[in-house]
Amino acid sequence: MMTETQVNLNVHEIGILLSALQLLDLSEEKLIARDYGSAPALYNKLYSLYERMDTSQTGLRNDVVPSF
């Protein structure tokens, strides 16, 4: 049974995850923490990676159509 995997994410994808984690309210954080672990700890881990990436191109890109 696999417990870890590596996923290649670009700066935009990490930005999406960081934004989503910021939008969690306290009840959602508690629910996630009960089943999976600390959302703030994941945010901090992702943010430390994000800080080391080239974020100069993180604005809205005209060639990308949102899926929502």
N, C-alpha and C positions, 0 to 999 in steps of 0.2 A: 504494500500500500504506500503510495507516494504522499509525503507530507510537505515537500517543498518543490518549487520549480522556479526557473528563471524566465522572465518575460522582458523582452526588449520594448521599451516605451520611449517615444520621442518627447520633446519638451512640451508639445501641445497636449499630449495624452496625460502627462503628469499634471499639467495645469488643470485639466478637466477633473482629475481625481482630487486635487487639492481644493478646487472650488466646491465640489460635491461634499467633501468632508467638512468644509466650513459652513455649509448650509444645514447640517444636522442639528436638530434641536436636542435638548437634554434627554428627553424620553427616548429618542432614536439612538442616541449615544449609549444609553443604558442597555437598551435591547441588543445592540450590536456587541457591546462589551460582554454581556452574558453568554452569547453564543460564539463569539469570535475573538474577542480581545479589545484592547483600547483603541478607539478611533483617534484620539489625540496622539498616541504613540505612533500610529501609522502615518498620520499627518506629518509629524516631526521627521520621521524617517524619509518620507517622500520629499519634504521640503528641503532637507539637507542635500538630496540628490539634485533637486531642481535648481538650487543655488549654484551648483557647479556646472550647470548646462548653459549653453548659449541661448539666452532669453531675448536676444535682440529682435527676433522675428516672431514674437508671440502674439502680435495683434491679429485682428480678424483678417483672414486670407480670402481674397476674392475667388480663388480657384477651388474652394472647399464649400460644398453645399451641406448645411447641417442636416442631420438625420432625424431631427425632431420636428 
